[in-house]
Amino acid sequence: MIAKALETYFPDLVKNPELKSELLTISSIHSFKAGTIILKQGSYIKVIPLLISGLAKVFKEEAENGNEVLLYYIKPGESCAMSMITLLRNDTSKIKAIIEEDAEIVVIPADKALLIAKKHPKWNEFIYELFDQKYEELLNVVEILTFSNKDKRLLEYLKKEARLKGSLVLKTTHQHIAYDLGSSREVISRLLKKLENEGVINLRQREIELIE
């Protein structure tokens, strides 16, 4: 099952027979329910996750007030770029990762991942490509947070959620959105109502529909 999962979602990693053999030897598959925290901010990296189903989100927690800001998503075929870089630096995590939708993850022990990084250039190439991709997402977050008004930031968030989940109808709550965006439920409710009045979305009980 692990071999099929890696071949489907991480085909480039398993093109090398030796790397594939090692990954199959050291990896295991685990299931996680939505809401599970798989990485705490301030902790050391114990495993490297390779997502094969579901969805995870990565947050940065503000030290002063405890608010959290959504940085990027982890989709099937991806891992947590910042976890990999943190592991290589032997540092504690600067981010928090949580399962958004029930997920299956190929788990690689951190010490084994370090050994692979020393032996297989393809693994390091995978890390750098992933980091480059997530860096682009982070730049987008910075742009929205710094230069966009709150309406645009909220709408961009809703559009990204719709793309990731493949539906224009999002099953969510105002509180959940506020948590993702590091805001308050009251502010989010007001902005959502404004977007509805502008004809951009429809609000229903625990649902938000984006209008194309």
C-alpha positions as CSV (number, residue, x, y, z in Angstrom):
1,M,0.0,0.0,0.0
2,I,2.9,2.4,0.8
3,A,4.5,1.7,-2.6
4,K,1.3,2.5,-4.5
5,A,0.8,5.7,-2.4
6,L,4.3,6.9,-3.1
7,E,4.1,6.0,-6.8
8,T,0.8,7.8,-7.2
9,Y,1.5,11.0,-5.2
10,F,5.3,11.2,-5.1
11,P,6.4,9.6,-8.4
12,D,9.6,11.5,-8.8
13,L,10.9,10.3,-5.4
14,V,10.5,6.6,-6.3
15,K,12.0,6.7,-9.7
16,N,15.4,5.9,-8.1
17,P,15.2,2.2,-7.0
18,E,17.5,2.7,-4.0
19,L,15.6,5.7,-2.7
20,K,12.3,3.9,-3.2
21,S,13.5,0.8,-1.4
22,E,14.7,2.9,1.6
23,L,11.5,4.9,1.8
24,L,9.4,1.6,1.8
25,T,11.6,0.3,4.6
26,I,11.3,3.2,6.9
27,S,7.8,4.6,6.2
28,S,4.4,3.8,7.6
29,I,0.9,5.1,6.8
30,H,-1.2,6.8,9.5
31,S,-4.7,8.2,9.4
32,F,-5.6,11.5,11.1
33,K,-9.0,13.0,11.9
34,A,-9.8,16.6,11.1
35,G,-8.7,18.9,13.9
36,T,-5.6,16.8,14.8
37,I,-2.5,18.8,15.5
38,I,0.4,17.0,13.8
39,L,3.0,19.6,14.7
40,K,3.2,22.0,17.6
41,Q,5.0,25.4,17.4
42,G,8.1,25.2,19.5
43,S,8.5,21.4,19.3
44,Y,11.3,19.4,17.6
45,I,10.5,17.7,14.3
46,K,10.0,14.0,15.0
47,V,8.6,12.9,11.6
48,I,8.3,14.1,8.1
49,P,4.8,13.8,6.7
50,L,4.0,13.0,3.0
51,L,0.3,13.7,2.5
52,I,-1.6,11.2,0.3
53,S,-5.2,12.2,1.1
54,G,-7.1,15.0,2.9
55,L,-5.8,18.4,3.6
56,A,-3.6,20.1,6.3
57,K,-3.0,23.7,7.1
58,V,0.1,25.4,8.5
59,F,-0.1,28.4,10.9
60,K,2.2,30.8,12.5
61,E,1.3,31.7,16.1
62,E,1.9,35.2,17.3
63,A,3.8,35.2,20.6
64,E,2.2,38.3,22.1
65,N,-1.5,37.5,21.8
66,G,-1.7,33.9,20.7
67,N,-3.5,34.7,17.5
68,E,-2.7,32.4,14.5
69,V,-2.3,33.3,10.9
70,L,-2.8,30.8,8.1
71,L,0.5,30.5,6.1
72,Y,-0.1,27.7,3.5
73,Y,-1.9,24.4,2.8
74,I,-0.5,20.9,2.5
75,K,-2.2,19.0,-0.3
76,P,-1.9,15.3,-1.4
77,G,1.5,15.0,-3.1
78,E,3.1,17.6,-0.8
79,S,4.9,17.7,2.6
80,C,5.6,20.5,5.1
81,A,8.5,22.5,3.6
82,M,9.2,24.4,6.8
83,S,9.3,21.2,8.8
84,M,12.0,19.8,6.5
85,I,14.1,22.9,6.6
86,T,13.7,23.0,10.4
87,L,14.8,19.4,10.7
88,L,17.9,20.0,8.6
89,R,18.8,23.0,10.9
90,N,18.1,20.9,14.1
91,D,15.9,23.7,15.3
92,T,12.5,23.8,17.0
93,S,9.4,24.4,14.8
94,K,8.3,28.0,14.1
95,I,4.9,26.8,12.8
96,K,1.9,24.7,13.8
97,A,0.3,22.2,11.5
98,I,-3.3,20.9,11.8
99,I,-5.4,18.5,9.8
100,E,-8.2,20.3,8.0
101,E,-9.9,17.3,6.4
102,D,-9.5,13.6,7.4
103,A,-6.1,12.6,6.0
104,E,-3.8,9.7,5.3
105,I,-0.1,10.4,5.7
106,V,3.1,8.5,4.8
107,V,5.2,9.1,7.9
108,I,9.0,9.1,7.8
109,P,10.9,9.2,11.1
110,A,13.0,12.4,11.3
111,D,16.4,10.6,11.9
112,K,15.8,8.4,8.9
113,A,14.9,11.4,6.8
114,L,18.2,13.0,7.7
115,L,20.1,9.9,6.6
116,I,18.2,9.9,3.3
117,A,19.1,13.6,2.8
118,K,22.8,12.7,3.1
119,K,22.6,9.9,0.6
120,H,20.1,10.9,-2.1
121,P,20.3,14.1,-4.1
122,K,16.7,13.5,-5.4
123,W,15.3,13.8,-1.8
124,N,17.0,17.2,-1.4
125,E,15.8,18.3,-4.8
126,F,12.3,17.4,-3.7
127,I,12.7,19.5,-0.5
128,Y,14.0,22.5,-2.4
129,E,11.3,22.4,-5.0
130,L,8.6,22.1,-2.3
131,F,10.2,25.0,-0.4
132,D,10.2,27.1,-3.5
133,Q,6.5,26.4,-4.1
134,K,5.5,27.2,-0.6
135,Y,7.7,30.3,-0.6
136,E,5.5,31.6,-3.4
137,E,2.4,30.9,-1.3
138,L,3.9,32.8,1.6
139,L,4.7,35.8,-0.6
140,N,1.1,35.8,-1.6
141,V,0.0,35.7,2.1
142,V,2.3,38.6,2.9
143,E,1.0,40.6,-0.1
144,I,-2.6,40.1,1.0
145,L,-1.9,40.8,4.7
146,T,0.2,43.9,4.0
147,F,-1.3,45.5,0.9
148,S,-4.9,44.3,0.7
149,N,-7.9,45.4,2.6
150,K,-9.8,43.0,4.8
151,D,-12.5,42.4,2.2
152,K,-10.0,41.2,-0.4
153,R,-8.1,39.1,2.1
154,L,-11.3,37.3,3.1
155,L,-12.4,36.8,-0.5
156,E,-9.0,35.4,-1.5
157,Y,-9.2,33.0,1.4
158,L,-12.7,31.8,0.3
159,K,-11.6,31.3,-3.3
160,K,-8.6,29.3,-2.3
161,E,-10.7,27.1,0.0
162,A,-13.1,26.5,-2.9
163,R,-10.3,25.6,-5.2
164,L,-8.7,23.2,-2.7
165,K,-12.0,21.5,-1.9
166,G,-13.4,21.5,-5.4
167,S,-16.7,23.1,-4.5
168,L,-18.2,26.6,-4.6
169,V,-20.2,25.7,-1.5
170,L,-18.0,25.8,1.6
171,K,-19.2,24.0,4.8
172,T,-17.7,26.2,7.4
173,T,-18.4,28.7,10.2
174,H,-17.6,32.3,10.8
175,Q,-15.5,31.3,13.8
176,H,-13.5,28.8,11.8
177,I,-12.7,31.5,9.2
178,A,-11.7,33.9,11.9
179,Y,-9.4,31.3,13.4
180,D,-7.7,30.8,10.0
181,L,-7.3,34.5,9.4
182,G,-6.3,35.5,12.9
183,S,-9.3,37.7,13.3
184,S,-12.5,37.8,15.4
185,R,-15.8,36.2,14.6
186,E,-17.5,39.6,14.8
187,V,-15.2,41.1,12.2
188,I,-15.6,38.1,9.8
189,S,-19.4,38.1,10.1
190,R,-19.5,41.8,9.2
191,L,-17.2,41.3,6.2
192,L,-19.1,38.2,5.0
193,K,-22.4,40.2,5.2
194,K,-20.7,43.0,3.2
195,L,-19.6,40.5,0.5
196,E,-23.1,39.0,0.4
197,N,-24.6,42.5,-0.1
198,E,-22.2,43.0,-3.0
199,G,-23.5,39.8,-4.6
200,V,-20.2,37.9,-4.3
201,I,-21.4,35.2,-1.9
202,N,-24.6,33.7,-0.5
203,L,-24.7,33.0,3.3
204,R,-26.5,30.0,4.6
205,Q,-26.5,28.1,7.9
206,R,-22.9,26.8,8.3
207,E,-22.4,27.2,4.5
208,I,-21.0,29.9,2.2
209,E,-21.6,29.8,-1.5
210,L,-19.3,31.7,-3.9
211,I,-21.0,33.2,-6.9
212,E,-19.1,33.0,-10.1
